[in-house]
Amino acid sequence: MALVFGAGKMGRAIAHDLMKQGLDVRICDLKDVSIKNFFKLDARNEKDVEREMKKEDIAISALPYDFNYKLAKIAIKTKTNFIDLGGNSDIVRKELMLDEKAKKAEISIIPDCGLAPGMTNIIAYHIWENAKEMHIRVGGLPQKPKGVLKYSLFFSVHGLVNEYIEDSIIIRNRKICRVKSLSGIEKIYFKGFKNLEAFYTHGGTSTLLETMKGIRNLDYKTVRYAKHAEKIKILKELGFFEKNARKFTEKILDKNLSKNEKDVVLARIYSEKRTAELIDYYDEKENFSAMARTTGFPTSIIAKMVVDGEAEKGAKPPELAIDGNKFLKELKRRKIIWKIT
C-alpha cells in the first residue's frame, strides 16, 4: 500500500509509524539494510522506480531533495499518490506546477511534509488568523552539545548544507525578498535551554510566501547553540561550500559530526495574535531521535490522510492540503504536543 524511498533515520520513522497505523509498508534504499519489509532499489533507475510505484497507493520520499521532482513526475505516470520531505524551495515549486497533471491522474502530490518546512507550515497557517506578522524558529540540537560547532548530525548533511548556503526568502513590508543565510542572528531562549541563537536559513518559509496572502512580515530562522553561525560563516567565506569543494566539505562534516547524540527539537511559531511552541525529546523507549519523530511522524500522518482520501487531488502545499485541527490531534497521539497560547 505504501512505498518509502530511503531507509535512513527519517525513512525508518515514517515506515514505523505507517505500520502502526495499519498500512502495509515496503521500504527501499540503494544500500542493503536489515529492517522489516526492505528491498534494494536504486532511485536513479526510472524503470525500476516506475515498476515498484505502480504497486502502491502512495509513495513517500525520504531521499535527498534532488530526487523529488523526478519521483513526482513518475507518480503521475503511475497514478500513485506522492509526498516528500522537501528541503529546496525551487524543487518544491516545480512539483507544485504539476497540479493539473496530478488532478488528471486523480492523485495527490504534497511536498514539504517533514518538520520545517512541513509540520511548521501547517501549524503556522493554522494559527495565522490573518495576523500581520509570522515568525518561525526551529532547531534540532544535541541535548548536551560537544565540539567546536556544538552540533550533531540528525538528518542529511546535503540538506543541512543547502540550508546554510542558499538565500533565505522572507516577506518584509509585504514584499518577498532574499537575505543571506547565516545573517540576522538573534538570541533566543527555551525552557531548560540557554545560550541559543537563531539566524536566517533557506527553505523554512517555503510555500507560506504565497499561501499567507497579504501578510506584512514573514520569516524563518534556524535555532542553534550560540556562535554556531559565526563558525559556519567562516567555512562559507573560505569557499568550503563552493561547487567544487561542497562534496568534500559534506564528507568531512558527515564523518566528524556525531550522529548518535540524544537530541531535542525546539520550535516556536508566533504572531502578534498567537504563539505555538514545541519541545520534543529523543524517545528512550522506541529509540527514535526527536528529529526523526518530528520529521517522520508528521509525514506518515499526512500519508495516511492522503490514502484515506482526506487530501484534495492535485499538487498542493501541506498547509492547504491538510486539516490543521485533525493534524494536531494526530500529533498529540504521538506525544508531539504543540502548546498554543
Steps between C-alpha positions, in 0.01 A plus 500: 500500500786742586853520363768696689809610307799524733581277797682760708376637834209692345392220269498249783293732721248549218474125434471422873212740554317396183512137610365601842210660313428166332645563155700244304837663448808424292823698539784517249849641470813465289690340788396178672337555839379230737152628580153360447349514147820642349607452139790643304423763236697770323271806481698622200368209294169638370374169359548321832344790692201506266451125538498518879286815526228338288446248779421760767230749603758752619874556471694705755844643431741518792784549252706817447288773338673457161287189430157644577397667175593195295309273738197732489492475120521120517215502754277673245592239241421212737200677660654462847452757774833660593637703791854597603709678763579798277802711591553711190255776406572493126434126473181533706369765261571273202301226671206733563495588131388139442162585655286457186676179397456360851128585491462319167679198647268527802785501749629728774854639497612677819861615536652636823343255744776475761583729792594837352371553243211264557350474846592865561313606184182334620527638855590852383209508254268356766575777756539778243147651513609778262764632740734764361817322614615137516837384626622138498795380708605133487806295590606142561782495754704260713376510858865518611699696240855394414775617267571829330164521321299375801293300256429140403370369168134402526409500128660510155821704493414596140174657616671668794762668281231612255324686784822686580611599152183602315329830577214517746179622336279714724224758482593846626251787478278284276781441248671167436874547536818301543740531792828318552476179698696506829411870542244664732639333811281541810505355850220258581399305811301182565421350840806304609716630215713812517782640283304451179489704180274511196599611150362502147526177298354383171173313449303557818244747366446288188144525363376721786639788292205449265233347722512768773354760270536860614727433797733791577800313644589129485834341580668176605814450708688188609581453868851395605727539800672840515790571259402218259413739215827687544703182445294384200543849351878458513476176300271671251728802458803273449322329209434164664142500366589600144398257226832317470560482875148429625511120466831489686366724777185288533712185534712661772192617691331163460808323633574731792158603632355251744180326387404322820448778754169525685328800347225752553285689250413857597236688303313826545253656257358835598299796375359803678192288571613148592805291588558127445796332670642147488778333698543136399766264635673184382271203567684264738234228476474465120851631425393773260677834493289811553588599142379165364179527704420857397591437136388143440179487704340813347586358157332169581193683634471688171553177304216328686270799438579481129433124487171555685392755237521796739728709276394685188617360166775692323835640614450706817718633783436332837339805663224495235473123461467401867242582768689670783272388784512133403875522443554640852290219650705237318824662617372496858434125474875465431586731792613775265326780684477860385405748774290768335431821695 
